[in-house]
C-alpha cells in the first residue's frame, strides 16, 4: 500500500510507502513512463516510510497523466502548472472575502485538522493590512517555509500581492479577488 499526493502549496508530487520493494516497483514504472523523480529518501522517516518526490516542472507535467482527470490531486497539479481559471473578479469587501474563503475551502480543503489551509492565511489579513512572513508565522504557529509557500501560492492565484518595504517583503490582499472555477 502507498499514498501519492500533490502538495497544495508547491505542486510537488510525492509517493510514500513503508515497503522498499514497492518503492523499487514505483521507480520501475516511472522509468517505463520516462518520468524522473527529483528526490528519493534513502532512509526511513520517523514513521518508517520511504518517499519519492517529483519537483521539476517538466517532470510534473509528465506526472499529470498519473492522476485520474478531474480529481482533487489532478486539479491541484494542473493549476500549479498552468494557473487557475477565473470566472470573474470581485472588488475587495468583507462579503466578497467570505466568498473567496468559501471557494478556497472548497477547492483546497484541509486534509487534516492540524493542516494549514490557504483560507487560514487569508483570514489573518482581516486584522492586518500588510504582513511579513515572520508575522504570519507567529500568528499561525507554523514553520516559515510552509508559510512562505502558502503566501506564494496565494500570490500565484492572485489573491495576495507582495512588495518590498525597506529590507523586508510584505504581503497584502489584492483589491480585486478572483473567483476560482473548475470545469
Backbone as JSON, one array per atom type, in Angstrom:
{
  "sequence": "XXXXXXXXXXXXXXXXXXXXXXXXXXXXXXXXXXXXXXXXXXXXXXXXXXXXXXXXXXXXXXXXXXXXXXXXXXXXXXXXXXXXXXXXXXXXXXXXXXXXXXXXXXXXXXXXXXXXXXXXXXXXXXXXXXXXXXXXXXXXXXXXXXXXXXXXXXXXXXXXXXXXXXXXXXXXXXXXXXXXXXX",
  "N": [[0.84, -1.18, 0.0], [0.48, 2.28, -0.74], [0.75, 5.87, -0.67], [-0.03, 8.53, -2.73], [0.47, 11.92, -3.45], [-0.31, 15.43, -4.05], [1.25, 18.38, -3.31], [-0.42, 21.1, -2.03], [0.61, 23.71, -1.87], [3.13, 23.92, -3.24], [3.0, 22.23, -5.42], [4.44, 19.87, -5.68], [4.77, 16.39, -6.37], [4.38, 13.49, -4.54], [5.21, 10.18, -3.37], [4.6, 7.86, -0.9], [5.57, 5.12, 1.14], [5.85, 2.22, 3.23], [7.15, 0.1, 2.27], [10.08, -1.0, 0.88], [10.37, -2.53, -1.39], [8.11, -1.85, -2.86], [8.72, 0.81, -3.42], [10.86, 0.39, -5.16], [9.45, -0.85, -7.23], [7.75, 1.25, -8.02], [9.65, 3.02, -9.0], [10.55, 1.51, -11.21], [8.23, 1.55, -12.81], [8.03, 4.31, -13.22], [10.38, 4.69, -14.7], [9.7, 3.24, -17.02], [7.73, 4.91, -17.99], [9.2, 7.04, -18.67], [9.56, 8.99, -16.74], [10.99, 11.06, -14.44], [12.19, 11.14, -11.11], [12.84, 13.58, -8.56], [13.73, 13.43, -6.01], [14.56, 10.97, -3.65], [14.07, 9.19, -0.7], [16.64, 7.82, 1.2], [16.74, 6.74, 3.62], [14.45, 5.52, 6.09], [11.7, 7.51, 7.28], [10.59, 8.99, 10.44], [8.29, 7.54, 10.79], [8.7, 5.2, 9.56], [8.62, 5.21, 6.78], [9.31, 5.42, 3.24], [10.09, 7.83, 0.68], [9.33, 9.19, -2.52], [9.85, 11.93, -4.61], [8.6, 14.28, -6.95], [9.62, 17.17, -8.45], [10.51, 19.04, -10.4], [9.38, 21.13, -13.08], [9.05, 20.08, -15.73], [9.0, 17.32, -15.24], [6.8, 17.24, -13.53], [4.77, 17.93, -15.3], [4.69, 15.63, -16.87], [3.89, 13.87, -14.89], [1.28, 14.5, -14.46], [-0.39, 12.85, -15.94], [-0.58, 10.61, -14.38], [-2.58, 10.86, -12.57], [-6.07, 10.5, -12.05], [-8.28, 12.21, -14.21], [-9.86, 15.3, -13.36], [-9.94, 14.95, -10.61], [-9.26, 15.9, -7.18], [-6.43, 15.93, -6.72], [-5.44, 15.94, -9.35], [-6.48, 18.38, -10.29], [-5.17, 20.21, -8.56], [-2.46, 19.86, -9.25], [-2.58, 20.49, -12.01], [-3.44, 23.16, -11.89], [-1.27, 24.25, -10.57], [0.69, 23.98, -12.51], [-0.38, 25.26, -14.81], [-1.83, 27.47, -14.01], [-4.74, 29.04, -12.48], [-8.24, 28.89, -13.3], [-10.39, 31.59, -13.76], [-13.63, 32.75, -13.09], [-14.56, 35.26, -12.78], [-13.76, 38.5, -11.34], [-13.83, 40.0, -8.11], [-14.52, 42.99, -6.3], [-12.61, 43.93, -3.49], [-14.15, 43.33, -0.5], [-15.8, 42.79, 2.62], [-17.87, 40.88, 2.39], [-17.26, 39.75, -0.12], [-14.76, 38.7, 0.42], [-15.44, 36.63, 2.1], [-16.75, 34.97, 0.26], [-14.55, 34.26, -1.33], [-13.01, 32.85, 0.54], [-14.73, 30.69, 1.01], [-14.61, 29.45, -1.52], [-11.86, 28.83, -1.56], [-11.73, 26.96, 0.55], [-13.35, 25.01, -0.55], [-11.99, 24.19, -2.92], [-9.34, 23.82, -2.11], [-9.17, 22.08, 0.29], [-8.6, 21.4, 3.84], [-6.68, 18.61, 4.66], [-6.16, 17.4, 7.0], [-6.99, 18.09, 10.4], [-5.02, 19.51, 11.74], [-3.65, 20.67, 9.68], [-2.45, 23.39, 7.61], [-4.38, 25.75, 5.89], [-5.13, 27.49, 2.81], [-7.16, 29.28, 3.18], [-6.89, 29.84, 5.92], [-4.68, 31.52, 5.91], [-5.63, 33.74, 4.42], [-7.64, 34.6, 6.14], [-6.24, 35.79, 8.3], [-5.58, 38.25, 7.37], [-7.66, 39.89, 7.95], [-7.33, 41.5, 10.21], [-4.99, 42.78, 9.7], [-3.29, 44.89, 7.49], [-0.92, 44.65, 6.05], [1.54, 42.14, 6.07], [4.56, 40.55, 7.17], [6.4, 37.57, 6.36], [7.38, 36.38, 8.7], [5.65, 37.46, 10.61], [3.18, 36.34, 9.9], [3.84, 33.72, 10.35], [4.17, 33.69, 13.15], [1.55, 34.27, 13.96], [0.13, 32.06, 13.05], [1.49, 29.88, 13.98], [3.3, 28.17, 12.52], [5.88, 26.63, 10.47], [8.35, 28.67, 8.9], [8.99, 28.15, 6.17], [6.76, 26.74, 5.26], [4.73, 28.66, 5.56], [5.69, 30.6, 3.79], [5.54, 29.24, 1.32], [2.75, 28.94, 1.16], [1.94, 31.64, 1.04], [3.14, 32.37, -1.39], [1.68, 30.71, -3.11], [-0.89, 31.83, -2.83], [-0.34, 34.27, -3.94], [0.23, 33.51, -6.52], [-2.27, 32.6, -7.38], [-3.52, 34.95, -7.42], [-4.68, 36.26, -5.19], [-3.29, 37.38, -3.09], [-0.8, 39.98, -2.97], [2.61, 41.07, -3.15], [5.18, 43.23, -1.88], [8.21, 45.14, -1.66], [9.3, 46.5, 1.36], [11.33, 48.53, 2.68], [13.91, 46.55, 3.82], [12.43, 44.31, 3.87], [9.95, 41.94, 2.7], [6.56, 42.39, 2.19], [3.19, 41.23, 2.49], [-0.1, 41.51, 1.13], [-3.72, 41.73, 0.82], [-5.2, 41.67, -2.39], [-6.93, 44.24, -4.27], [-8.77, 43.42, -6.14], [-10.33, 40.39, -6.24], [-10.07, 37.02, -7.31], [-12.62, 34.78, -8.5], [-12.47, 31.46, -8.22], [-12.59, 28.85, -10.59], [-13.53, 25.62, -11.67], [-13.62, 23.24, -14.24]],
  "CA": [[0.0, 0.0, 0.0], [1.22, 3.53, -0.75], [-0.06, 7.07, -0.83], [0.52, 9.53, -3.64], [-0.19, 13.19, -3.22], [0.17, 16.66, -4.66], [1.31, 19.43, -2.31], [-1.26, 22.24, -2.4], [1.34, 24.97, -1.93], [4.22, 23.98, -4.23], [2.71, 21.36, -6.55], [5.28, 18.67, -5.72], [4.1, 15.1, -6.32], [5.18, 12.55, -3.73], [4.68, 8.85, -3.09], [5.18, 7.34, 0.34], [5.24, 3.74, 1.48], [6.76, 1.56, 4.16], [7.75, -1.02, 1.56], [11.2, -0.68, -0.02], [10.1, -3.21, -2.66], [7.13, -1.04, -3.59], [9.48, 1.96, -3.93], [11.59, -0.11, -6.34], [8.46, -1.07, -8.29], [7.32, 2.57, -8.49], [10.77, 3.53, -9.81], [10.5, 0.79, -12.49], [7.1, 2.1, -13.57], [8.4, 5.67, -13.63], [11.36, 4.54, -15.77], [8.98, 2.83, -18.22], [6.98, 6.08, -18.44], [10.18, 8.11, -18.89], [9.25, 10.0, -15.72], [12.11, 11.13, -13.49], [11.94, 11.71, -9.78], [13.86, 14.55, -8.16], [14.2, 13.11, -4.66], [14.16, 9.68, -3.07], [14.67, 9.05, 0.63], [17.49, 6.64, 1.33], [16.45, 6.23, 4.96], [13.06, 5.63, 6.52], [11.41, 8.63, 8.16], [10.28, 8.56, 11.82], [7.13, 6.65, 10.74], [9.12, 4.01, 8.84], [8.23, 5.32, 5.37], [10.21, 5.94, 2.21], [9.37, 8.81, -0.14], [9.82, 9.63, -3.81], [9.23, 13.22, -4.88], [8.79, 14.9, -8.26], [9.61, 18.61, -8.18], [10.79, 19.88, -11.57], [8.19, 21.4, -13.87], [8.95, 19.13, -16.85], [8.59, 16.03, -14.67], [5.44, 17.4, -13.02], [3.86, 17.87, -16.46], [4.55, 14.21, -17.21], [3.21, 13.2, -13.78], [-0.15, 14.82, -14.51], [-1.12, 11.71, -16.51], [-0.69, 9.56, -13.38], [-3.76, 11.1, -11.75], [-7.34, 10.48, -12.76], [-8.72, 13.57, -14.55], [-10.9, 16.0, -12.6], [-9.89, 14.65, -9.18], [-8.6, 16.99, -6.45], [-4.98, 15.92, -6.95], [-5.23, 16.32, -10.74], [-6.73, 19.81, -10.39], [-4.12, 20.97, -7.86], [-1.26, 19.82, -10.07], [-2.86, 21.22, -13.25], [-3.46, 24.6, -11.56], [0.11, 24.64, -10.27], [1.45, 24.04, -13.77], [-0.95, 26.12, -15.86], [-2.6, 28.57, -13.44], [-6.15, 28.78, -12.17], [-9.25, 29.51, -14.15], [-11.22, 32.51, -13.01], [-14.87, 33.07, -13.78], [-14.65, 36.73, -12.7], [-13.09, 39.06, -10.17], [-14.7, 40.77, -7.21], [-13.87, 44.07, -5.56], [-12.37, 43.55, -2.1], [-15.1, 43.74, 0.53], [-15.93, 41.72, 3.61], [-18.73, 39.83, 1.82], [-16.54, 39.07, -1.2], [-13.69, 37.92, 1.02], [-16.08, 35.4, 2.58], [-16.93, 34.13, -0.93], [-13.24, 33.73, -1.71], [-12.64, 31.84, 1.55], [-15.56, 29.51, 0.74], [-14.02, 28.79, -2.68], [-10.57, 28.24, -1.17], [-12.01, 25.75, 1.34], [-13.92, 24.02, -1.45], [-11.01, 23.68, -3.88], [-8.09, 23.46, -1.42], [-9.58, 21.78, 1.67], [-7.65, 20.8, 4.77], [-6.71, 17.14, 4.65], [-6.1, 17.05, 8.41], [-7.39, 19.21, 11.26], [-3.83, 20.28, 12.1], [-3.01, 21.23, 8.48], [-2.63, 24.8, 7.27], [-5.11, 25.92, 4.63], [-5.0, 28.81, 2.19], [-8.16, 30.14, 3.83], [-6.32, 30.29, 7.19], [-3.8, 32.66, 5.62], [-6.47, 34.88, 4.03], [-8.36, 35.06, 7.33], [-5.45, 36.65, 9.19], [-5.49, 39.59, 6.81], [-8.79, 40.67, 8.48], [-6.87, 42.46, 11.2], [-3.71, 43.35, 9.3], [-3.25, 45.28, 6.08], [0.31, 44.1, 5.49], [2.24, 41.23, 6.98], [5.78, 39.88, 6.74], [6.33, 36.11, 6.53], [7.59, 36.07, 10.13], [4.44, 37.82, 11.36], [2.18, 35.3, 9.6], [4.35, 32.53, 11.03], [3.85, 33.81, 14.58], [0.1, 34.24, 14.13], [-0.42, 30.73, 12.73], [2.32, 28.85, 14.63], [3.78, 27.22, 11.52], [7.25, 26.86, 10.02], [8.49, 29.78, 7.94], [8.94, 27.66, 4.8], [5.37, 26.39, 4.98], [4.02, 29.93, 5.41], [6.17, 31.25, 2.57], [4.96, 28.52, 0.19], [1.32, 29.28, 1.1], [1.85, 33.03, 0.56], [3.47, 32.36, -2.82], [0.53, 30.1, -3.8], [-1.97, 32.83, -2.86], [0.07, 35.29, -4.9], [0.11, 32.9, -7.85], [-3.68, 32.56, -7.75], [-3.93, 36.36, -7.49], [-5.43, 36.73, -4.03], [-2.35, 38.25, -2.39], [0.32, 40.6, -3.68], [3.72, 41.38, -2.24], [6.04, 44.36, -2.28], [9.33, 45.4, -0.76], [9.15, 47.61, 2.28], [12.66, 48.54, 3.28], [14.62, 45.31, 3.53], [11.5, 43.19, 4.01], [8.86, 41.74, 1.76], [5.28, 42.34, 2.89], [2.09, 40.66, 1.72], [-1.38, 42.16, 1.39], [-4.81, 41.29, -0.04], [-5.39, 42.49, -3.59], [-8.22, 44.95, -4.32], [-9.65, 42.59, -6.97], [-10.13, 39.0, -5.87], [-10.63, 36.11, -8.33], [-13.48, 33.65, -8.17], [-11.83, 30.29, -8.83], [-13.55, 27.99, -11.3], [-13.01, 24.36, -12.19], [-14.58, 22.57, -15.12]],
  "C": [[0.89, 1.24, 0.0], [0.25, 4.68, -0.9], [0.67, 8.01, -1.76], [-0.24, 10.82, -3.45], [0.44, 14.33, -3.97], [0.11, 17.74, -3.58], [0.54, 20.65, -2.81], [-0.44, 23.49, -2.65], [2.38, 25.02, -3.04], [4.04, 23.05, -5.43], [3.56, 20.11, -6.63], [4.4, 17.42, -5.62], [4.97, 14.17, -5.5], [4.42, 11.25, -3.52], [5.38, 8.36, -1.83], [4.69, 5.92, 0.59], [6.24, 3.22, 2.51], [7.54, 0.44, 3.48], [8.86, -0.56, 0.63], [10.99, -1.35, -1.37], [9.1, -2.41, -3.49], [7.79, 0.22, -4.16], [10.23, 1.56, -5.19], [10.64, -0.32, -7.51], [7.96, 0.25, -8.87], [8.4, 3.18, -9.39], [10.78, 2.85, -11.18], [9.39, 1.36, -13.38], [7.43, 3.51, -14.07], [9.42, 5.62, -14.76], [10.67, 4.16, -17.09], [8.19, 4.0, -18.83], [7.89, 7.26, -18.78], [9.93, 9.3, -17.96], [10.34, 9.96, -14.67], [11.66, 11.71, -12.16], [13.11, 12.63, -9.44], [14.42, 14.27, -6.77], [13.71, 11.72, -4.32], [14.84, 9.57, -1.72], [15.45, 7.74, 0.68], [17.28, 5.96, 2.69], [14.96, 6.38, 5.24], [12.88, 6.89, 7.36], [11.0, 8.1, 9.54], [9.06, 7.62, 11.89], [7.44, 5.36, 9.97], [8.78, 4.02, 7.36], [9.38, 5.82, 4.5], [9.39, 6.9, 1.35], [10.11, 9.06, -1.45], [9.1, 10.95, -4.1], [9.59, 13.71, -6.28], [8.61, 16.39, -8.06], [9.74, 19.48, -9.43], [9.56, 19.95, -12.48], [8.0, 20.4, -15.02], [8.46, 17.77, -16.36], [7.17, 16.1, -14.11], [4.42, 17.36, -14.15], [3.63, 16.42, -16.88], [3.74, 13.47, -16.14], [1.71, 13.45, -13.79], [-0.96, 13.63, -15.02], [-1.27, 10.56, -15.51], [-1.95, 9.68, -12.53], [-5.02, 11.08, -12.61], [-7.82, 11.91, -12.99], [-9.87, 14.0, -13.66], [-11.03, 15.52, -11.15], [-9.17, 15.81, -8.49], [-7.11, 17.06, -6.75], [-4.66, 16.37, -8.37], [-5.41, 17.83, -10.9], [-5.61, 20.62, -9.74], [-2.85, 21.0, -8.69], [-1.45, 20.64, -11.35], [-2.83, 22.73, -12.99], [-2.06, 25.1, -11.21], [0.9, 24.85, -11.56], [0.94, 25.12, -14.73], [-1.76, 27.31, -15.33], [-4.05, 28.19, -13.22], [-7.03, 29.39, -13.24], [-10.11, 30.4, -13.26], [-12.5, 32.74, -13.79], [-15.07, 34.58, -13.81], [-13.84, 37.19, -11.52], [-14.09, 39.91, -9.39], [-13.89, 41.86, -6.53], [-13.76, 43.65, -4.1], [-13.42, 44.17, -1.18], [-15.2, 42.57, 1.5], [-16.76, 40.57, 3.05], [-18.0, 39.05, 0.72], [-15.39, 38.24, -0.67], [-14.24, 36.6, 1.56], [-16.31, 34.44, 1.41], [-15.61, 33.48, -1.35], [-12.81, 32.62, -0.75], [-13.45, 30.56, 1.34], [-14.99, 28.74, -0.45], [-12.67, 28.15, -2.35], [-10.77, 26.95, -0.38], [-12.59, 24.64, 0.47], [-12.85, 23.38, -2.33], [-9.69, 23.27, -3.26], [-8.4, 23.15, 0.04], [-8.43, 21.27, 2.53], [-7.8, 19.3, 4.69], [-6.69, 16.59, 6.08], [-6.48, 18.28, 9.22], [-6.19, 20.11, 11.55], [-3.17, 20.96, 10.91], [-3.31, 22.72, 8.33], [-3.4, 24.86, 5.96], [-4.85, 27.32, 4.08], [-5.99, 29.78, 2.81], [-7.66, 30.66, 5.18], [-5.46, 31.54, 6.98], [-4.64, 33.9, 5.29], [-7.18, 35.46, 5.25], [-7.54, 35.99, 8.21], [-5.29, 38.07, 8.65], [-6.71, 40.44, 7.18], [-8.3, 41.81, 9.37], [-5.61, 43.21, 10.79], [-3.75, 43.7, 7.82], [-2.05, 44.69, 5.37], [0.98, 43.23, 6.54], [3.51, 40.69, 6.34], [5.59, 38.38, 7.0], [6.44, 35.75, 8.02], [6.37, 36.41, 10.97], [3.33, 36.8, 11.13], [2.56, 34.02, 10.34], [3.97, 32.56, 12.52], [2.35, 33.7, 14.84], [-0.48, 32.85, 13.93], [0.39, 29.58, 13.3], [2.75, 27.75, 13.66], [5.22, 27.56, 11.15], [7.26, 27.93, 8.93], [8.38, 29.3, 6.5], [7.52, 27.31, 4.37], [4.54, 27.66, 4.73], [4.41, 30.58, 4.09], [5.57, 30.56, 1.33], [3.47, 28.84, 0.03], [1.12, 30.71, 0.59], [2.13, 33.1, -0.94], [2.32, 31.76, -3.64], [-0.61, 31.1, -3.92], [-1.63, 33.98, -3.8], [-0.1, 34.77, -6.33], [-1.36, 32.85, -8.3], [-4.35, 33.92, -7.59], [-4.88, 36.81, -6.38], [-4.58, 37.68, -3.21], [-1.37, 38.88, -3.38], [1.41, 40.84, -2.65], [4.47, 42.58, -2.79], [7.17, 44.45, -1.27], [9.0, 46.61, 0.09], [10.44, 47.65, 3.08], [13.4, 47.28, 2.86], [13.7, 44.1, 3.53], [10.51, 43.12, 2.86], [7.59, 41.65, 2.59], [4.21, 41.85, 1.93], [0.8, 41.38, 2.09], [-2.43, 41.59, 0.43], [-4.94, 42.23, -1.23], [-6.77, 43.17, -3.53], [-9.24, 44.22, -5.19], [-9.33, 41.13, -6.68], [-10.78, 38.08, -6.92], [-11.61, 35.11, -7.74], [-12.91, 32.47, -8.95], [-12.92, 29.39, -9.43], [-12.83, 26.73, -11.74], [-14.07, 23.75, -13.1], [-14.01, 21.26, -15.62]]
}
